[in-house]
Amino acid sequence: MAEYIFAYHGGKAPESPEEGAKVMQAWMAWMEKAGSAMKDPGKPAGMSKTVSSGGVSNDGGANPISGYTIVNAGSIDEAIEIAKGCPILDDGGSVEVAELMDM
């Protein structure tokens, strides 16, 4: 099994404690459905800065990361199938899927 990182982009923060509880319930259900494939459920990300040879940008770039998850899957296609159920998609966000390479 290979490891894949899901880098989350976009989405929106819950507007109330009730909405936050509903969102958290959706994430927990998705993680439970992923079962043993869920290696690291990850965390949301705060404000980001982009460091380049030209300096530091305070805007997080064109599409700042909003969180991550790491899963185990037999192929990138299997990882994509897991990502298709991610609750961030319901909030207008996206999931970038990439294999983590051993060095």
Rosetta blueprint (number, residue, H / E / L):
1 M L
2 A E
3 E E
4 Y E
5 I E
6 F E
7 A E
8 Y E
9 H E
10 G L
11 G L
12 K L
13 A L
14 P L
15 E L
16 S L
17 P H
18 E H
19 E H
20 G H
21 A H
22 K H
23 V H
24 M H
25 Q H
26 A H
27 W H
28 M H
29 A H
30 W H
31 M H
32 E H
33 K H
34 A H
35 G H
36 S H
37 A H
38 M E
39 K E
40 D E
41 P E
42 G E
43 K E
44 P E
45 A L
46 G L
47 M L
48 S L
49 K L
50 T E
51 V E
52 S E
53 S L
54 G L
55 G E
56 V E
57 S E
58 N L
59 D L
60 G L
61 G L
62 A L
63 N L
64 P L
65 I E
66 S E
67 G E
68 Y E
69 T E
70 I E
71 V E
72 N E
73 A E
74 G L
75 S L
76 I H
77 D H
78 E H
79 A H
80 I H
81 E H
82 I H
83 A H
84 K L
85 G L
86 C L
87 P H
88 I H
89 L H
90 D H
91 D H
92 G L
93 G L
94 S E
95 V E
96 E E
97 V E
98 A E
99 E E
100 L E
101 M L
102 D L
103 M L
